[in-house]
Amino acid sequence: MKAELINEFYLLQASRANEKYADLLKEQVYEPIKLANEGVSTWITQRGHMLMKMESKVNKTMRILKRKFLKF
């Protein structure tokens, strides 16, 4: 009986260890990676919007300069 209780205790500890390990992985590995991915994708999106605005402004300026100085 005593050996069965000890064996059951070890099994209980092992099952709790797996839960703690999964929580530890989630908190210390997956969450920081998720936050970093969100930050990088936000930064890339903002940079893309900025570059698109700059390109449209340059195109508009080029059209004005062509009309003003390159009359054919």
N, C-alpha and C positions, 0 to 999 in steps of 0.2 A: 504494500500500500504506500509506504513512504517513498519508494523508488518511483512509483507512478506519479505521486504528487510533485516530486522533484523534476521528473521528466516534463510534466505539464507546465511547471513553472518556467523551465527553459524554453519551451515552445511559446509560452506567452511573452517572454522577454524577446524572443526572436521576432515575433510578429510585431511587437511594438517598435523594435529597432528598424524594421522595414518602413513603418509609417514615418518615424522620425527622419529616416534617411530621405524618403520621398519629399517630406516637407522641407528638409534642409536643402535638397536640390532645387526645389521650387523657389525658395526664398533667396538663396545665395547664387544660383546660376541662371535659372530661367527668367526671373523677374528683371535682373539687371540687363540681360541681353535684350529682353523685350523693350525696356525703356530706352536702351541705346539705339535699337532699330527704329523706334518711333522718332527719336531725336534726329537721327540721320535722315530719315525719309522726310521729315518736316523741313530740315535744312535744305535738302535737295529740291524740294517743291518750291520753297521760297526763292532759292537761287534761280530756278527755271523761270519763275514768274518775272523776276527782275531782269533776266536776260531777254525774255520775250518783249518786255516793255522797252528795254534799251534798243532792241532791233527795230521795233516799230517806230520809235522816235528817230533813229538814224535814217530809216527809209523815208519818213516824212520830210526830214531835213534835206535829204538828197533830192527828193522831188522838187522841193522849193528852190534849191540851188540850181538844179538843171533848168527849171523854167526861167530863172532870173538870169543866168549867165550863159547857158548853152542854147540860145535861140537859133533855130535853123529855118 
